[in-house]
Amino acid sequence: MTPLFSIIIPTYNRAHLICKTLKSVLEQVYKNFEVIIVDDGSTDNTSRIVHEFIKKNDLTNFHYYFKENAERGVARNYGIEIAKGKWITFLDSDDLLYENHLKTATEFINSNFELSVFHSAYEFRDENGILIKKVKYPTKRDLNDKLIRGNLCSCFGMFIKNEILNKFKFNENRDLSGTEDWLLWLQIATQYSIYIQPQVSGCMTQHSNRSVLSFDENKLLKRKETLINSLLYDQAFISKFGLSAVKQIEGHMLTYIALHLILMKNKKSGIFYFLKGIFKNKKEIITLRTLAIFKHLLLS
């Protein structure tokens, strides 16, 4: 039977975490799915751990693939190319699905036949399972216009029809790593409505090794420049959202860089990029990020 869902799990040196993630998938109430684990060149014992998990649980719908390291965008694209499910969704190898995740998604699909893309709500928990925060979503049914103000949608929770992802794909430029998902959502939003499924059905796990918590000024700047250049040369995006949207996104990226630099105690550079961000997009001054920047400036 063709699976309704293909769950793509890119992983890199997560042998100590991935079994918990795979167990959360195994415990799904809804069972018509396949799992594609793409090992992006791990140097630990991820391969052995995953193969043992699959063998122990006698799983025929869990598939492991090893490839040379090339970052998450490439790993996810690799999974997309071999996915058989009608819908493709993503899960990082340190996050968890609640048992109702796919059941909730199925019910949402069956109630909204016009769907091609939607994002399922999630929350943040620490390594001990204690709730940190829930993600706040706009009340509007689709997220398209809100995506211009920032990346509301992680890969975790995004559901996209197979044929759409085989048309768009993730940008594989390493300089974009960490923002390749936002670029893809923005590109998809030029042609499709991205709806929100508001019932929380999974969690991101906050831990010290999480890749989004690693900051490097030069890498952040390259990421910003790569994103902006990609949008400037995307005629479909410019036609749909206009050049003003690119300016707004650049302002958002600059304040993002500013906050991370201030968190690293690089106050001077942080203020510099914050002011540049406000110059690009004055609306950044009234965001929660700006409040966080002021808070950490006062504390530093």
C-alpha positions as CSV (number, residue, x, y, z in Angstrom):
1,M,0.0,0.0,0.0
2,T,1.3,3.5,-0.9
3,P,2.0,5.4,2.3
4,L,0.0,8.6,2.9
5,F,3.0,10.2,4.6
6,S,6.7,10.1,4.1
7,I,8.6,11.3,7.2
8,I,12.1,12.5,6.2
9,I,14.6,12.6,9.1
10,P,18.0,14.1,8.3
11,T,20.6,13.3,10.9
12,Y,24.2,14.1,11.7
13,N,26.0,12.7,14.8
14,R,22.8,12.3,16.8
15,A,23.3,8.6,17.9
16,H,22.6,9.6,21.5
17,L,19.3,11.2,20.6
18,I,17.8,9.6,17.5
19,C,16.3,6.5,19.1
20,K,14.0,8.6,21.2
21,T,12.9,10.4,18.0
22,L,12.4,7.2,16.1
23,K,10.4,5.8,19.0
24,S,8.0,8.8,18.9
25,V,7.4,8.0,15.3
26,L,6.9,4.3,15.9
27,E,4.2,5.1,18.5
28,Q,2.0,7.0,16.0
29,V,-1.7,6.1,16.2
30,Y,-2.0,6.5,12.4
31,K,0.2,3.8,10.8
32,N,0.2,4.4,7.0
33,F,3.6,6.1,6.7
34,E,7.2,5.5,5.8
35,V,10.3,6.8,7.4
36,I,13.3,7.9,5.4
37,I,16.4,8.5,7.6
38,V,19.1,10.3,5.8
39,D,22.5,10.1,7.5
40,D,24.4,13.2,6.4
41,G,27.8,11.7,6.9
42,S,27.8,11.0,10.6
43,T,31.1,10.0,12.2
44,D,29.6,8.5,15.3
45,N,27.7,5.2,15.6
46,T,24.4,6.5,14.2
47,S,24.3,3.8,11.6
48,R,24.6,1.0,14.1
49,I,22.1,2.6,16.5
50,V,19.5,3.1,13.7
51,H,20.0,-0.4,12.2
52,E,19.6,-2.0,15.6
53,F,16.4,0.0,16.3
54,I,14.9,-1.1,12.9
55,K,15.9,-4.8,13.4
56,K,14.7,-4.9,17.0
57,N,11.3,-3.6,16.1
58,D,11.1,-5.5,12.8
59,L,10.3,-2.4,10.8
60,T,9.8,-2.6,7.1
61,N,8.6,1.0,6.7
62,F,11.8,2.5,8.2
63,H,14.6,3.1,5.8
64,Y,18.2,4.2,6.5
65,Y,20.5,5.9,3.9
66,F,24.0,7.1,4.4
67,K,25.5,9.9,2.2
68,E,28.5,12.1,2.2
69,N,28.1,15.2,4.4
70,A,26.6,18.1,2.5
71,E,24.2,19.8,5.0
72,R,20.5,19.5,5.8
73,G,19.1,20.9,2.6
74,V,20.9,18.3,0.5
75,A,19.9,15.5,2.9
76,R,16.2,16.5,2.8
77,N,16.3,16.7,-1.0
78,Y,17.8,13.2,-1.1
79,G,14.8,12.0,1.0
80,I,12.3,13.9,-1.2
81,E,13.6,12.2,-4.3
82,I,12.9,8.7,-3.0
83,A,9.8,9.5,-0.9
84,K,6.7,7.5,-2.0
85,G,4.1,9.2,0.2
86,K,1.4,11.5,-1.1
87,W,2.4,14.0,1.6
88,I,6.0,14.7,2.8
89,T,6.8,15.9,6.2
90,F,10.0,16.5,8.1
91,L,11.4,15.7,11.6
92,D,14.8,16.5,13.0
93,S,16.6,13.7,14.8
94,D,16.4,15.4,18.1
95,D,12.7,16.3,18.1
96,L,9.6,14.3,19.1
97,L,6.2,13.6,17.7
98,Y,3.3,13.1,20.0
99,E,1.3,10.0,19.2
100,N,-1.6,12.0,17.6
101,H,0.7,13.8,15.1
102,L,-0.2,12.0,11.9
103,K,-3.7,11.3,13.0
104,T,-4.3,15.0,13.6
105,A,-2.7,15.7,10.2
106,T,-4.9,13.1,8.5
107,E,-8.1,14.6,10.0
108,F,-7.0,18.1,8.9
109,I,-6.4,16.9,5.4
110,N,-9.8,15.2,5.2
111,S,-11.5,18.3,6.5
112,N,-9.8,20.6,4.0
113,F,-9.7,19.1,0.6
114,E,-8.1,22.2,-1.0
115,L,-4.9,21.8,1.0
116,S,-1.6,21.4,-0.7
117,V,0.6,22.8,2.1
118,F,0.1,23.2,5.9
119,H,2.0,23.5,9.1
120,S,1.1,21.6,12.2
121,A,1.6,23.4,15.5
122,Y,4.3,22.4,17.9
123,E,5.9,23.5,21.2
124,F,9.3,23.6,22.9
125,R,10.3,21.4,25.7
126,D,13.7,20.9,27.5
127,E,15.6,17.7,27.7
128,N,13.6,16.6,30.7
129,G,10.3,17.1,28.9
130,I,9.3,20.2,30.7
131,L,7.4,22.7,28.6
132,I,9.3,25.9,27.7
133,K,6.9,27.6,25.4
134,K,4.2,27.1,22.8
135,V,4.7,28.7,19.3
136,K,2.2,31.5,18.7
137,Y,0.6,31.5,15.3
138,P,-1.6,34.2,13.7
139,T,-5.3,33.7,13.7
140,K,-5.6,34.1,10.0
141,R,-6.1,30.8,8.2
142,D,-3.0,30.9,6.0
143,L,0.5,32.1,6.9
144,N,1.7,33.5,3.5
145,D,1.8,37.2,4.4
146,K,3.1,36.5,7.9
147,L,6.1,34.6,6.4
148,I,7.5,37.9,5.1
149,R,7.9,39.1,8.8
150,G,9.9,36.0,9.8
151,N,10.1,32.2,9.6
152,L,7.0,31.0,11.5
153,C,7.4,27.5,10.2
154,S,10.2,25.1,11.1
155,C,10.7,22.1,9.0
156,F,9.2,20.1,11.9
157,G,5.5,20.2,11.4
158,M,5.4,21.2,7.7
159,F,3.3,18.9,5.4
160,I,3.7,19.4,1.7
161,K,2.3,17.3,-1.2
162,N,5.0,15.2,-2.9
163,E,4.6,16.8,-6.3
164,I,5.2,20.3,-5.0
165,L,8.4,19.4,-3.2
166,N,9.7,17.7,-6.3
167,K,9.2,21.0,-8.2
168,F,10.7,23.4,-5.6
169,K,13.2,21.6,-3.4
170,F,15.5,23.1,-0.8
171,N,18.4,25.4,-1.8
172,E,21.6,23.4,-1.3
173,N,24.0,26.3,-0.9
174,R,25.9,25.7,2.4
175,D,26.0,29.4,3.0
176,L,22.2,29.3,3.4
177,S,22.3,26.5,6.0
178,G,19.8,27.3,8.8
179,T,17.6,29.5,6.6
180,E,17.1,27.1,3.6
181,D,13.7,26.2,4.9
182,W,12.5,29.8,5.1
183,L,13.5,30.4,1.5
184,L,11.6,27.3,0.4
185,W,8.4,28.4,2.3
186,L,8.6,31.9,0.7
187,Q,9.0,30.3,-2.8
188,I,6.1,27.9,-2.2
189,A,4.0,30.8,-0.9
190,T,4.1,32.4,-4.3
191,Q,1.9,29.7,-5.7
192,Y,0.2,28.0,-2.7
193,S,-1.6,28.9,0.5
194,I,0.3,27.6,3.6
195,Y,-2.4,26.8,6.1
196,I,-2.0,26.3,9.9
197,Q,-3.2,23.2,11.7
198,P,-3.5,24.7,15.3
199,Q,-3.5,21.6,17.5
200,V,-0.1,21.0,19.0
201,S,1.1,17.5,18.1
202,G,4.9,17.5,18.7
203,C,7.8,19.3,20.3
204,M,11.2,20.6,19.6
205,T,13.7,19.7,22.2
206,Q,16.0,22.5,23.4
207,H,19.4,21.2,24.3
208,S,22.9,22.7,24.3
209,N,24.0,21.0,21.1
210,R,21.2,22.3,19.0
211,S,22.6,23.6,15.7
212,V,20.5,26.8,15.7
213,L,22.2,27.8,19.0
214,S,25.6,28.1,17.2
215,F,26.5,31.6,16.1
216,D,29.2,32.9,13.8
217,E,29.1,36.5,12.5
218,N,30.6,35.8,9.1
219,K,28.4,32.8,8.6
220,L,25.3,34.7,9.6
221,L,26.1,37.5,7.2
222,K,26.7,35.1,4.4
223,R,23.4,33.4,5.2
224,K,21.6,36.8,5.1
225,E,23.3,37.8,1.8
226,T,22.5,34.4,0.2
227,L,18.8,34.6,1.2
228,I,18.4,38.1,0.0
229,N,20.2,37.5,-3.4
230,S,18.1,34.3,-3.9
231,L,14.9,36.4,-3.4
232,L,16.0,39.3,-5.6
233,Y,16.6,36.9,-8.5
234,D,13.4,35.0,-8.0
235,Q,10.9,36.6,-10.4
236,A,8.0,34.7,-9.0
237,F,8.7,36.0,-5.5
238,I,9.2,39.6,-6.7
239,S,6.0,39.5,-8.8
240,K,4.0,38.1,-5.8
241,F,5.4,40.1,-2.9
242,G,7.4,43.0,-4.4
243,L,10.9,44.4,-3.7
244,S,9.6,45.9,-0.4
245,A,9.2,42.4,1.0
246,V,12.9,41.7,0.3
247,K,13.8,44.8,2.2
248,Q,11.6,43.8,5.1
249,I,13.2,40.3,5.2
250,E,16.7,41.8,5.1
251,G,15.8,44.0,8.1
252,H,14.5,41.0,9.9
253,M,17.7,39.0,9.2
254,L,19.9,41.9,10.4
255,T,18.1,42.2,13.7
256,Y,18.4,38.4,14.0
257,I,22.2,38.7,13.6
258,A,22.2,41.6,16.1
259,L,20.5,39.6,18.8
260,H,22.9,36.6,18.4
261,L,25.9,38.9,18.5
262,I,24.6,40.6,21.7
263,L,24.0,37.2,23.2
264,M,27.7,36.4,22.5
265,K,28.6,39.7,24.3
266,N,29.6,41.4,21.1
267,K,27.7,44.5,22.0
268,K,29.3,46.9,19.5
269,S,28.6,44.8,16.4
270,G,25.2,43.8,17.7
271,I,24.1,47.5,18.0
272,F,25.5,48.2,14.5
273,Y,23.5,45.4,12.9
274,F,20.4,46.3,14.9
275,L,20.5,49.9,13.6
276,K,21.0,48.6,10.0
277,G,18.0,46.4,10.5
278,I,15.8,49.2,11.7
279,F,17.0,51.3,8.7
280,K,15.9,48.6,6.3
281,N,12.6,47.9,8.1
282,K,11.3,50.3,10.7
283,K,8.7,47.8,11.8
284,E,11.5,45.7,13.4
285,I,11.5,48.3,16.3
286,I,8.1,47.0,17.6
287,T,9.0,43.3,17.6
288,L,9.6,40.9,20.5
289,R,13.1,40.5,19.1
290,T,13.8,44.2,19.7
291,L,12.6,43.8,23.3
292,A,15.0,40.9,23.7
293,I,17.9,43.0,22.3
294,F,17.2,45.8,24.7
295,K,16.9,43.4,27.6
296,H,20.3,41.8,26.9
297,L,22.0,45.1,26.2
298,L,20.9,46.3,29.7
299,L,22.1,43.0,31.3
300,S,25.4,43.0,29.5
